[in-house]
Amino acid sequence: MSGASTYKSFTKSPYFSLKHTNYFPVYDELLLKFVGLPITFLEIGILDGGSLFMWRDFLGQDARIIGVDLNPEATKWSEDGFEIFIGDQSNPDFWKNLYDELGKIDILLDDGGHRNDQQMVTVECALENVRDGGLIIIEDSQTSFMKFESFKRFSFVNLLISKIPLLYARSSDLKISETKYSKFVHSIQFFESICVLHIDRSKCNTNKRIENVGIKNFSNDFRYENDGFIQSSFRKLYEFISIDYLSQKREIRHPLLSRLMKKKSLRLPIRCFIIPIRAIIYWCLKVLNFLNLRRLTSKVNSKSSLK
């Protein structure tokens, strides 16, 4: 911690600031690349002003440092060259008016009220207003697990975890509707008590499969050989009965069926026969996978408890 650049700036601040020791290495990891750049940095929760001076020392004089707080007295820090806005971070209208005035920002650091509703609204309103390459950093997210936040299922951290599948909308293998998260959030990071959303629209592209022009040997797939006879048999049967999905591999292995499938008059009756059977095999596989997973996790947990 003591070697972190942000910690040195923290200790140099002339006014009081409260931070946690584990935060400084995370700050350095996330923010060193922004040092000396003319970025717009917005911090929620400025208290006695110490963190404003910390960030200005760390990021450099070219950074535009903006503070947001509920306390009207915080406007006094504007005399030191900071832009100060007074408002409630759990109010979407406040954020709309603020971003209408500021435009897009590069980094948002939420060190505000730490309530679930405040953190949720702050993130939702910031997604479209952070530039590519920018960050949304939510501090003190450990409050999601504290006793006074009784509805843990609907906590900020659990909400953010529930958004992770939305990033997979960019996979061409899945049918997941596009959302703000899939369009703006390139990745989500979790540290102890800190959550980070990396915003970059240019990297939020649809993930498509591609192939090179190398020679195909159509080697056997051994991924599931250790699943046992029943499970591996079901998998092989499922792959075999999926011949209605044409591919170069299936065309070579099942030339007659592939030729039949190319005839429109035969394609529908063949699929009407195959699809119900494949559905039954699919659900059998799901059940077998579930039972196998339960068995393996139980085995791992029992070994861990013995240690």
BELCORNOR-V701480 format. One record per residue. N is the residue number from 0. RES is the residue in one small letter. SS is DSSP state (H for helix, E for strand, - for the rest). NEAR is the number of other ideal C-beta (glycine too) atoms within 10 Angstrom. Layout:
BEGIN
N RES SS NEAR
N RES SS NEAR
END
This chain:
BEGIN
0 m - 14
1 s - 8
2 g - 9
3 a - 19
4 s H 15
5 t H 24
6 y H 20
7 k H 14
8 s H 20
9 f H 23
10 t H 11
11 k H 11
12 s - 19
13 p - 10
14 y - 15
15 f - 10
16 s - 19
17 l - 11
18 k - 17
19 h - 14
20 t - 10
21 n - 12
22 y H 22
23 f H 20
24 p H 15
25 v H 20
26 y H 23
27 d H 17
28 e H 14
29 l H 19
30 l H 20
31 l H 13
32 k H 9
33 f H 19
34 v - 14
35 g - 11
36 l - 12
37 p - 12
38 i - 20
39 t E 19
40 f E 24
41 l E 24
42 e E 23
43 i E 24
44 g - 22
45 i - 24
46 l - 17
47 d - 13
48 g - 21
49 g H 17
50 s H 24
51 l H 26
52 f H 20
53 m H 25
54 w H 27
55 r H 19
56 d H 18
57 f H 24
58 l H 23
59 g - 14
60 q - 10
61 d - 10
62 a - 20
63 r E 17
64 i E 24
65 i E 21
66 g E 24
67 v E 25
68 d E 21
69 l - 13
70 n - 10
71 p H 9
72 e H 9
73 a H 21
74 t H 14
75 k H 11
76 w H 20
77 s H 12
78 e H 8
79 d H 14
80 g - 11
81 f - 21
82 e E 16
83 i E 21
84 f E 18
85 i E 14
86 g - 15
87 d - 15
88 q - 23
89 s - 17
90 n - 13
91 p H 13
92 d H 10
93 f H 17
94 w H 20
95 k H 12
96 n H 13
97 l H 18
98 y H 17
99 d H 9
100 e H 9
101 l H 15
102 g - 9
103 k - 14
104 i E 21
105 d E 20
106 i E 23
107 l E 25
108 l E 21
109 d E 26
110 d - 20
111 g - 23
112 g - 18
113 h - 20
114 r - 16
115 n H 21
116 d H 12
117 q H 21
118 q H 28
119 m H 17
120 v H 18
121 t H 22
122 v H 21
123 e H 14
124 c H 19
125 a H 24
126 l H 16
127 e H 13
128 n H 21
129 v E 25
130 r E 16
131 d E 15
132 g E 17
133 g E 22
134 l E 22
135 i E 24
136 i E 21
137 i E 27
138 e - 24
139 d - 19
140 s H 21
141 q H 14
142 t H 19
143 s H 23
144 f H 12
145 m - 12
146 k - 6
147 f - 6
148 e - 17
149 s - 9
150 f - 8
151 k H 13
152 r H 8
153 f H 14
154 s - 20
155 f H 23
156 v H 20
157 n H 15
158 l H 16
159 l H 21
160 i H 14
161 s H 11
162 k H 17
163 i H 13
164 p H 12
165 l H 18
166 l H 17
167 y H 12
168 a H 18
169 r H 18
170 s E 14
171 s - 9
172 d - 9
173 l - 10
174 k - 7
175 i - 14
176 s - 7
177 e - 12
178 t - 14
179 k H 12
180 y H 20
181 s H 20
182 k H 14
183 f H 21
184 v E 24
185 h E 18
186 s E 13
187 i E 17
188 q E 14
189 f E 13
190 f E 16
191 e - 10
192 s - 19
193 i E 21
194 c E 22
195 v E 17
196 l E 23
197 h E 18
198 i E 25
199 d - 16
200 r H 15
201 s H 8
202 k H 13
203 c - 20
204 n - 9
205 t - 10
206 n E 12
207 k - 9
208 r - 7
209 i - 4
210 e - 7
211 n - 4
212 v - 5
213 g - 6
214 i - 4
215 k - 10
216 n - 6
217 f - 10
218 s - 6
219 n - 7
220 d - 10
221 f - 8
222 r - 8
223 y - 15
224 e H 10
225 n H 8
226 d H 16
227 g - 12
228 f H 7
229 i H 10
230 q H 17
231 s H 16
232 s H 12
233 f H 20
234 r H 19
235 k H 13
236 l H 15
237 y H 16
238 e H 15
239 f H 14
240 i - 14
241 s - 15
242 i - 19
243 d - 17
244 y - 9
245 l - 14
246 s - 11
247 q H 11
248 k H 11
249 r H 19
250 e H 15
251 i H 11
252 r H 14
253 h - 15
254 p H 10
255 l H 8
256 l H 17
257 s H 17
258 r H 11
259 l H 16
260 m H 20
261 k - 11
262 k - 9
263 k H 7
264 s H 7
265 l H 13
266 r H 14
267 l H 9
268 p H 10
269 i H 15
270 r H 14
271 c H 9
272 f H 12
273 i H 16
274 i H 13
275 p H 10
276 i H 12
277 r H 17
278 a H 10
279 i H 11
280 i H 18
281 y H 12
282 w H 10
283 c H 15
284 l H 17
285 k H 10
286 v H 10
287 l H 17
288 n H 14
289 f H 10
290 l H 11
291 n H 13
292 l H 10
293 r H 10
294 r H 10
295 l H 10
296 t H 10
297 s H 10
298 k H 10
299 v H 10
300 n H 10
301 s H 9
302 k H 9
303 s H 8
304 s H 7
305 l H 6
306 k - 4
END
